[in-house]
Structure formats: C-alpha cells, structure tokens
C-alpha cells in the first residue's frame, strides 16, 4: 500500500494569488524563479518541507 503524498500549490508572495507551481512535502527548491500570472512578477524563492522564503540574492 502506497503512502499518500501531500501536495500544495505555491502562492505568490506579492499578491497571494495561486501560481502554476505545485510542490510536495519532499520537494526542495533553491533559488527557483517563481512567476505569478496574476501580478505578472517573478521572484526567486527557496522551498523546503512546504516552507517558502524569498531567496537572498547577492548584490552584484
């Protein structure tokens, strides 16, 4: 019998709208460019165990 895997849609950190990106509880993303179709912005995020934070971008 397979274990049920939880999944969630990532929400935009600017407007709170649902994006087209889905993550599972074992998903790990580092500096992922998340695009929001609602507010038409892109932000780099880190995701680990459903916890989403904005990536700290180094100054150029």
N, C-alpha and C positions, 0 to 999 in steps of 0.2 A: 504494500500500500504506500503510495507516494505522499510525502508531506505537502500540505498546502503552502504555497509561497505567497506572501503578502506583496501587493504592489500598490503604488500611488503615482498620481500624476504630479509633476513638478509645477508649482505655481510661480508666477513672475514675482520677483522681489520688489519691483517698482509699482505695479498696478494690482497685483493679486490675481490676475487672470490665469486660467489654466493654459499651460503650454502643450505642445505636441510630444513632450518627452515623458516617458514612463520609467520609473525605477523600481527595483525590487529590493527586499531587505538585505540582500548580499551585494548590491550594486555599489561600486566605488568609482567616483568620477573626480578627476583632479584638473583644474583649470578648463572646465568644459564650457564652450561658448553657447550659452542658452539664449535662444531667440524667442521673443514674445510676439505672436501675431497680432495681439490686441493693441499694445502700445508701440509696437514696431521698434523695440530696442533690443540690444544684445548685451549681455553681461556674463563675465566668466565666473563660474561657481565651482565649489567643491561639494561633493555629496558622499556621505558615509553613514550607513545604517539610518537612512531617511532624514538625517540632519543635513540641511543645506546652509552653506555660508558663502558669502562673496569671496572670491579669490583675492588674495593680497597681491596686486600687481606691482612689481618693482619699478621704480622710476627710471626712465631711460636717460 
